[in-house]
Amino acid sequence: MQSEAISEALRDPGMTWQERKIKQNHDLFAEHPEWVWVLEQNSSIIGFVTFKIIRERGLGIIENNGVLPQYAGKGLGKFMYRHVLGYFRKEGLNVASVETGLDDPHIPARKAYEGVGFDRSTPVVYYWQDLRKNNSSSNPD
């Protein structure tokens, strides 16, 4: 089983990652439209950031975000994150978090998060097993 196929199996196998992201953003907007912000230039959307607030934990979480490819590398991600972090402060939150991938396509995101002061990280490793291989060490017998 390929890693991508395993990754899909661990999530909703009926949806691509793009469909999952769209659904996450639509669901969040339906419940909390104030937690979905867009970045505009000349009346066109060029970026967005979504977040959630868990008040009982004093926690703000930056979720989905991005800018159009032609605007990448211009500091717009940092611009959006700074505004969200300022909003978290105004809301009286104590902690902000964000999660991103460790793969190469997420290098710009990691640099942007570090650039606005995110300074703690805990790498996570996901293990999986292709059960069709019937690995002898995983059998109870």
Secondary structure, DSSP 8 states (H G I E B T S, - for coil): --HHHHHHHHS-TTS-HHHHHHHHHHHHHHH-GGGEEEEEETTEEEEEEEEEEEGGGTEEEEEEEEE-GGGTTSSHHHHHHHHHHHHHHHTT--EEEE---SSGGGHHHHHHHHHTT-------------GGG--GGGS--
